């Protein structure tokens, strides 16, 4: 299940990059945000393709990530999702 592993890794990297101040971590966050927000289904490694393959609601993941970002911006902390 390499696809689902890639998806979990991307979520973990997103959370780890929240609130980062160094340029590399901020670039990683921007790249991950673009990947999660993309509606592309043509690229074999597109977020929506992974979600489709594993019957995951992409908008639910987007909402979770947006909430984490807002929480970090307003409260200065995040609570990672239960795993």
N, CA, C and O atoms as CSV, one atom per row, in Angstrom:
chain,resi,resn,atom,element,x,y,z
A,1,UNK,N,N,0.818,-1.194,0.000
A,1,UNK,CA,C,0.000,0.000,0.000
A,1,UNK,C,C,0.865,1.261,0.000
A,1,UNK,O,O,0.751,2.090,0.903
A,2,UNK,N,N,1.713,1.408,-0.992
A,2,UNK,CA,C,2.580,2.593,-1.003
A,2,UNK,C,C,1.809,3.900,-1.116
A,2,UNK,O,O,2.262,4.924,-0.604
A,3,UNK,N,N,0.658,3.889,-1.772
A,3,UNK,CA,C,-0.114,5.115,-1.928
A,3,UNK,C,C,-0.627,5.656,-0.617
A,3,UNK,O,O,-0.540,6.856,-0.355
A,4,UNK,N,N,-1.162,4.773,0.210
A,4,UNK,CA,C,-1.701,5.227,1.490
A,4,UNK,C,C,-0.570,5.684,2.408
A,4,UNK,O,O,-0.748,6.602,3.210
A,5,UNK,N,N,0.588,5.045,2.289
A,5,UNK,CA,C,1.749,5.461,3.068
A,5,UNK,C,C,2.185,6.862,2.668
A,5,UNK,O,O,2.522,7.680,3.524
A,6,UNK,N,N,2.178,7.139,1.373
A,6,UNK,CA,C,2.535,8.469,0.891
A,6,UNK,C,C,1.559,9.512,1.419
A,6,UNK,O,O,1.963,10.611,1.801
A,7,UNK,N,N,0.283,9.170,1.441
A,7,UNK,CA,C,-0.732,10.097,1.933
A,7,UNK,C,C,-0.526,10.388,3.423
A,7,UNK,O,O,-0.563,11.547,3.837
A,8,UNK,N,N,-0.311,9.355,4.220
A,8,UNK,CA,C,-0.065,9.566,5.651
A,8,UNK,C,C,1.208,10.370,5.887
A,8,UNK,O,O,1.254,11.229,6.768
A,9,UNK,N,N,2.231,10.090,5.105
A,9,UNK,CA,C,3.482,10.833,5.225
A,9,UNK,C,C,3.263,12.313,4.918
A,9,UNK,O,O,3.800,13.177,5.611
A,10,UNK,N,N,2.484,12.604,3.891
A,10,UNK,CA,C,2.211,14.000,3.527
A,10,UNK,C,C,1.462,14.713,4.646
A,10,UNK,O,O,1.746,15.876,4.932
A,11,UNK,N,N,0.518,14.039,5.278
A,11,UNK,CA,C,-0.222,14.649,6.390
A,11,UNK,C,C,0.718,14.910,7.568
A,11,UNK,O,O,0.672,15.981,8.174
A,12,UNK,N,N,1.560,13.948,7.890
A,12,UNK,CA,C,2.519,14.131,8.982
A,12,UNK,C,C,3.477,15.282,8.692
A,12,UNK,O,O,3.767,16.086,9.579
A,13,UNK,N,N,3.970,15.368,7.457
A,13,UNK,CA,C,4.874,16.452,7.086
A,13,UNK,C,C,4.169,17.801,7.148
A,13,UNK,O,O,4.774,18.801,7.537
A,14,UNK,N,N,2.882,17.835,6.764
A,14,UNK,CA,C,2.096,19.065,6.837
A,14,UNK,C,C,2.036,19.555,8.283
A,14,UNK,O,O,2.328,20.717,8.565
A,15,UNK,N,N,1.657,18.663,9.193
A,15,UNK,CA,C,1.575,19.040,10.605
A,15,UNK,C,C,2.930,19.461,11.153
A,15,UNK,O,O,3.014,20.421,11.920
A,16,UNK,N,N,3.980,18.764,10.774
A,16,UNK,CA,C,5.323,19.090,11.258
A,16,UNK,C,C,5.788,20.457,10.754
A,16,UNK,O,O,6.590,21.123,11.409
A,17,UNK,N,N,5.286,20.873,9.591
A,17,UNK,CA,C,5.711,22.141,8.982
A,17,UNK,C,C,4.900,23.334,9.447
A,17,UNK,O,O,5.294,24.477,9.212
A,18,UNK,N,N,3.772,23.090,10.106
A,18,UNK,CA,C,2.943,24.205,10.569
A,18,UNK,C,C,3.731,25.076,11.540
A,18,UNK,O,O,4.357,24.573,12.473
A,19,UNK,N,N,3.693,26.353,11.317
A,19,UNK,CA,C,4.367,27.286,12.201
A,19,UNK,C,C,5.873,27.350,12.037
A,19,UNK,O,O,6.556,28.019,12.812
A,20,UNK,N,N,6.390,26.665,11.044
A,20,UNK,CA,C,7.833,26.665,10.821
A,20,UNK,C,C,8.304,28.054,10.413
A,20,UNK,O,O,7.586,28.806,9.754
A,21,UNK,N,N,9.509,28.369,10.815
A,21,UNK,CA,C,10.067,29.671,10.454
A,21,UNK,C,C,11.223,29.558,9.466
A,21,UNK,O,O,11.561,30.527,8.786
A,22,UNK,N,N,11.832,28.370,9.388
A,22,UNK,CA,C,12.950,28.249,8.449
A,22,UNK,C,C,12.417,28.113,7.025
A,22,UNK,O,O,11.364,27.512,6.809
A,23,UNK,N,N,13.136,28.665,6.063
A,23,UNK,CA,C,12.665,28.701,4.676
A,23,UNK,C,C,12.355,27.324,4.083
A,23,UNK,O,O,11.381,27.184,3.343
A,24,UNK,N,N,13.146,26.327,4.388
A,24,UNK,CA,C,12.914,24.998,3.813
A,24,UNK,C,C,11.595,24.403,4.310
A,24,UNK,O,O,10.835,23.842,3.521
A,25,UNK,N,N,11.323,24.519,5.594
A,25,UNK,CA,C,10.072,23.987,6.144
A,25,UNK,C,C,8.872,24.772,5.622
A,25,UNK,O,O,7.814,24.196,5.369
A,26,UNK,N,N,9.033,26.071,5.462
A,26,UNK,CA,C,7.931,26.880,4.915
A,26,UNK,C,C,7.663,26.519,3.459
A,26,UNK,O,O,6.513,26.495,3.021
A,27,UNK,N,N,8.723,26.241,2.715
A,27,UNK,CA,C,8.559,25.808,1.319
A,27,UNK,C,C,7.869,24.449,1.267
A,27,UNK,O,O,7.027,24.208,0.402
A,28,UNK,N,N,8.227,23.566,2.191
A,28,UNK,CA,C,7.577,22.253,2.255
A,28,UNK,C,C,6.094,22.413,2.534
A,28,UNK,O,O,5.269,21.758,1.898
A,29,UNK,N,N,5.745,23.280,3.482
A,29,UNK,CA,C,4.345,23.517,3.800
A,29,UNK,C,C,3.594,24.059,2.582
A,29,UNK,O,O,2.489,23.606,2.282
A,30,UNK,N,N,4.181,25.011,1.890
A,30,UNK,CA,C,3.533,25.580,0.699
A,30,UNK,C,C,3.325,24.514,-0.374
A,30,UNK,O,O,2.278,24.470,-1.020
A,31,UNK,N,N,4.317,23.666,-0.557
A,31,UNK,CA,C,4.211,22.582,-1.543
A,31,UNK,C,C,3.109,21.601,-1.150
A,31,UNK,O,O,2.325,21.167,-1.994
A,32,UNK,N,N,3.054,21.258,0.118
A,32,UNK,CA,C,2.024,20.332,0.583
A,32,UNK,C,C,0.639,20.954,0.486
A,32,UNK,O,O,-0.317,20.280,0.100
A,33,UNK,N,N,0.521,22.222,0.829
A,33,UNK,CA,C,-0.774,22.897,0.703
A,33,UNK,C,C,-1.257,22.862,-0.740
A,33,UNK,O,O,-2.427,22.580,-0.998
A,34,UNK,N,N,-0.377,23.141,-1.665
A,34,UNK,CA,C,-0.748,23.109,-3.088
A,34,UNK,C,C,-1.181,21.706,-3.499
A,34,UNK,O,O,-2.144,21.550,-4.249
A,35,UNK,N,N,-0.475,20.683,-3.012
A,35,UNK,CA,C,-0.811,19.295,-3.354
A,35,UNK,C,C,-2.184,18.922,-2.807
A,35,UNK,O,O,-2.998,18.333,-3.518
A,36,UNK,N,N,-2.443,19.263,-1.540
A,36,UNK,CA,C,-3.732,18.923,-0.936
A,36,UNK,C,C,-4.885,19.710,-1.564
A,36,UNK,O,O,-5.989,19.180,-1.698
A,37,UNK,N,N,-4.648,20.946,-1.945
A,37,UNK,CA,C,-5.717,21.781,-2.494
A,37,UNK,C,C,-5.991,21.524,-3.971
A,37,UNK,O,O,-7.044,21.910,-4.479
A,38,UNK,N,N,-5.072,20.888,-4.656
A,38,UNK,CA,C,-5.245,20.638,-6.087
A,38,UNK,C,C,-6.442,19.720,-6.343
A,38,UNK,O,O,-6.685,18.769,-5.601
A,39,UNK,N,N,-7.174,20.026,-7.399
A,39,UNK,CA,C,-8.312,19.200,-7.822
A,39,UNK,C,C,-7.921,18.276,-8.980
A,39,UNK,O,O,-8.765,17.590,-9.556
A,40,UNK,N,N,-6.647,18.274,-9.301
A,40,UNK,CA,C,-6.131,17.468,-10.408
A,40,UNK,C,C,-6.339,15.981,-10.132
A,40,UNK,O,O,-6.064,15.491,-9.037
A,41,UNK,N,N,-6.827,15.284,-11.139
A,41,UNK,CA,C,-6.959,13.823,-11.048
A,41,UNK,C,C,-6.213,13.137,-12.186
A,41,UNK,O,O,-6.301,11.920,-12.349
A,42,UNK,N,N,-5.480,13.918,-12.968
A,42,UNK,CA,C,-4.777,13.329,-14.111
A,42,UNK,C,C,-3.388,12.831,-13.737
A,42,UNK,O,O,-2.909,11.850,-14.307
A,43,UNK,N,N,-2.743,13.488,-12.799
A,43,UNK,CA,C,-1.409,13.086,-12.351
A,43,UNK,C,C,-1.539,11.818,-11.502
A,43,UNK,O,O,-2.346,11.787,-10.574
A,44,UNK,N,N,-0.770,10.784,-11.798
A,44,UNK,CA,C,-0.860,9.544,-11.017
A,44,UNK,C,C,-0.572,9.733,-9.526
A,44,UNK,O,O,-1.006,8.925,-8.705
A,45,UNK,N,N,0.158,10.796,-9.175
A,45,UNK,CA,C,0.464,11.053,-7.769
A,45,UNK,C,C,-0.358,12.205,-7.194
A,45,UNK,O,O,0.012,12.784,-6.173
A,46,UNK,N,N,-1.458,12.533,-7.839
A,46,UNK,CA,C,-2.316,13.615,-7.367
A,46,UNK,C,C,-3.060,13.187,-6.105
A,46,UNK,O,O,-3.465,12.032,-5.968
A,47,UNK,N,N,-3.228,14.117,-5.205
A,47,UNK,CA,C,-3.934,13.874,-3.948
A,47,UNK,C,C,-5.314,13.263,-4.195
A,47,UNK,O,O,-5.682,12.277,-3.557
A,48,UNK,N,N,-6.066,13.841,-5.107
A,48,UNK,CA,C,-7.417,13.337,-5.361
A,48,UNK,C,C,-7.408,11.911,-5.915
A,48,UNK,O,O,-8.340,11.149,-5.660
A,49,UNK,N,N,-6.387,11.545,-6.657
A,49,UNK,CA,C,-6.281,10.159,-7.147
A,49,UNK,C,C,-6.072,9.190,-5.996
A,49,UNK,O,O,-6.662,8.110,-5.974
A,50,UNK,N,N,-5.226,9.577,-5.029
A,50,UNK,CA,C,-5.023,8.722,-3.860
A,50,UNK,C,C,-6.336,8.557,-3.098
A,50,UNK,O,O,-6.703,7.453,-2.695
A,51,UNK,N,N,-7.031,9.667,-2.910
A,51,UNK,CA,C,-8.295,9.611,-2.186
A,51,UNK,C,C,-9.306,8.724,-2.910
A,51,UNK,O,O,-10.001,7.924,-2.283
A,52,UNK,N,N,-9.381,8.867,-4.194
A,52,UNK,CA,C,-10.302,8.052,-4.981
A,52,UNK,C,C,-9.950,6.568,-4.870
A,52,UNK,O,O,-10.837,5.727,-4.722
A,53,UNK,N,N,-8.678,6.252,-4.939
A,53,UNK,CA,C,-8.229,4.859,-4.882
A,53,UNK,C,C,-8.522,4.209,-3.537
A,53,UNK,O,O,-8.752,3.002,-3.469
A,54,UNK,N,N,-8.517,5.005,-2.458
A,54,UNK,CA,C,-8.709,4.447,-1.117
A,54,UNK,C,C,-10.038,4.852,-0.488
A,54,UNK,O,O,-10.232,4.704,0.719
A,55,UNK,N,N,-10.950,5.364,-1.309
A,55,UNK,CA,C,-12.290,5.755,-0.854
A,55,UNK,C,C,-12.227,6.716,0.335
A,55,UNK,O,O,-12.918,6.538,1.339
A,56,UNK,N,N,-11.382,7.733,0.192
A,56,UNK,CA,C,-11.221,8.757,1.220
A,56,UNK,C,C,-11.828,10.052,0.685
A,56,UNK,O,O,-11.640,10.400,-0.481
A,57,UNK,N,N,-12.550,10.755,1.536
A,57,UNK,CA,C,-13.145,12.035,1.158
A,57,UNK,C,C,-12.053,13.109,1.177
A,57,UNK,O,O,-11.605,13.499,2.255
A,58,UNK,N,N,-11.619,13.593,0.017
A,58,UNK,CA,C,-10.540,14.590,-0.001
A,58,UNK,C,C,-10.917,15.886,0.704
A,58,UNK,O,O,-10.064,16.539,1.304
A,59,UNK,N,N,-12.192,16.259,0.632
A,59,UNK,CA,C,-12.602,17.501,1.284
A,59,UNK,C,C,-12.554,17.380,2.802
A,59,UNK,O,O,-12.309,18.372,3.489
A,60,UNK,N,N,-12.781,16.194,3.334
A,60,UNK,CA,C,-12.674,15.996,4.784
A,60,UNK,C,C,-11.229,16.204,5.235
A,60,UNK,O,O,-10.979,16.818,6.273
A,61,UNK,N,N,-10.288,15.694,4.459
A,61,UNK,CA,C,-8.878,15.896,4.802
A,61,UNK,C,C,-8.512,17.362,4.666
A,61,UNK,O,O,-7.797,17.902,5.510
A,62,UNK,N,N,-8.987,18.005,3.625
A,62,UNK,CA,C,-8.703,19.435,3.447
A,62,UNK,C,C,-9.239,20.243,4.631
A,62,UNK,O,O,-8.559,21.136,5.138
A,63,UNK,N,N,-10.459,19.926,5.067
A,63,UNK,CA,C,-11.028,20.644,6.220
A,63,UNK,C,C,-10.169,20.439,7.466
A,63,UNK,O,O,-9.910,21.386,8.208
A,64,UNK,N,N,-9.730,19.202,7.696
A,64,UNK,CA,C,-8.893,18.896,8.854
A,64,UNK,C,C,-7.600,19.725,8.814
A,64,UNK,O,O,-7.192,20.298,9.824
A,65,UNK,N,N,-6.972,19.781,7.653
A,65,UNK,CA,C,-5.715,20.511,7.517
A,65,UNK,C,C,-5.922,22.012,7.657
A,65,UNK,O,O,-5.102,22.701,8.263
A,66,UNK,N,N,-7.005,22.514,7.104
A,66,UNK,CA,C,-7.300,23.948,7.233
A,66,UNK,C,C,-7.570,24.320,8.691
A,66,UNK,O,O,-7.127,25.368,9.161
A,67,UNK,N,N,-8.304,23.452,9.407
A,67,UNK,CA,C,-8.553,23.707,10.833
A,67,UNK,C,C,-7.242,23.758,11.607
A,67,UNK,O,O,-7.052,24.630,12.456
A,68,UNK,N,N,-6.348,22.834,11.319
A,68,UNK,CA,C,-5.051,22.810,12.002
A,68,UNK,C,C,-4.278,24.092,11.716
A,68,UNK,O,O,-3.655,24.654,12.617
A,69,UNK,N,N,-4.312,24.557,10.477
A,69,UNK,CA,C,-3.613,25.788,10.116
A,69,UNK,C,C,-4.222,26.995,10.833
A,69,UNK,O,O,-3.501,27.827,11.383
A,70,UNK,N,N,-5.548,27.080,10.823
A,70,UNK,CA,C,-6.211,28.193,11.520
A,70,UNK,C,C,-5.913,28.164,13.018
A,70,UNK,O,O,-5.664,29.201,13.633
A,71,UNK,N,N,-5.941,26.977,13.587
A,71,UNK,CA,C,-5.658,26.845,15.022
A,71,UNK,C,C,-4.233,27.302,15.330
A,71,UNK,O,O,-3.996,27.997,16.318
A,72,UNK,N,N,-3.307,26.915,14.495
A,72,UNK,CA,C,-1.915,27.327,14.687
A,72,UNK,C,C,-1.790,28.836,14.578
A,72,UNK,O,O,-1.081,29.467,15.363
A,73,UNK,N,N,-2.484,29.417,13.598
A,73,UNK,CA,C,-2.400,30.867,13.384
A,73,UNK,C,C,-3.070,31.649,14.517
A,73,UNK,O,O,-2.583,32.714,14.899
A,74,UNK,N,N,-4.167,31.142,15.055
A,74,UNK,CA,C,-4.891,31.902,16.075
A,74,UNK,C,C,-4.448,31.585,17.494
A,74,UNK,O,O,-4.407,32.479,18.339
A,75,UNK,N,N,-4.120,30.343,17.768
A,75,UNK,CA,C,-3.766,29.951,19.135
A,75,UNK,C,C,-2.281,29.695,19.334
A,75,UNK,O,O,-1.802,29.598,20.464
A,76,UNK,N,N,-1.554,29.587,18.223
A,76,UNK,CA,C,-0.134,29.337,18.317
A,76,UNK,C,C,0.208,27.884,18.619
A,76,UNK,O,O,1.353,27.570,18.946
A,77,UNK,N,N,-0.779,26.995,18.511
A,77,UNK,CA,C,-0.517,25.579,18.722
A,77,UNK,C,C,-1.479,24.760,17.873
A,77,UNK,O,O,-2.485,25.260,17.370
A,78,UNK,N,N,-1.142,23.515,17.734
A,78,UNK,CA,C,-2.027,22.600,17.022
A,78,UNK,C,C,-2.165,21.341,17.853
A,78,UNK,O,O,-1.297,21.004,18.658
A,79,UNK,N,N,-3.247,20.672,17.646
A,79,UNK,CA,C,-3.448,19.358,18.236
A,79,UNK,C,C,-3.500,18.390,17.064
A,79,UNK,O,O,-4.454,18.417,16.287
A,80,UNK,N,N,-2.488,17.534,16.922
A,80,UNK,CA,C,-2.487,16.608,15.797
A,80,UNK,C,C,-3.701,15.716,15.816
A,80,UNK,O,O,-4.269,15.467,16.880
A,81,UNK,N,N,-4.111,15.232,14.668
A,81,UNK,CA,C,-5.282,14.342,14.622
A,81,UNK,C,C,-4.949,13.035,15.354
A,81,UNK,O,O,-3.791,12.626,15.441
A,82,UNK,N,N,-5.978,12.410,15.864
A,82,UNK,CA,C,-5.783,11.099,16.493
A,82,UNK,C,C,-5.354,10.109,15.446
A,82,UNK,O,O,-5.917,10.072,14.352
A,83,UNK,N,N,-4.356,9.298,15.769
A,83,UNK,CA,C,-3.894,8.273,14.826
A,83,UNK,C,C,-3.982,6.918,15.470
A,83,UNK,O,O,-3.639,5.914,14.846
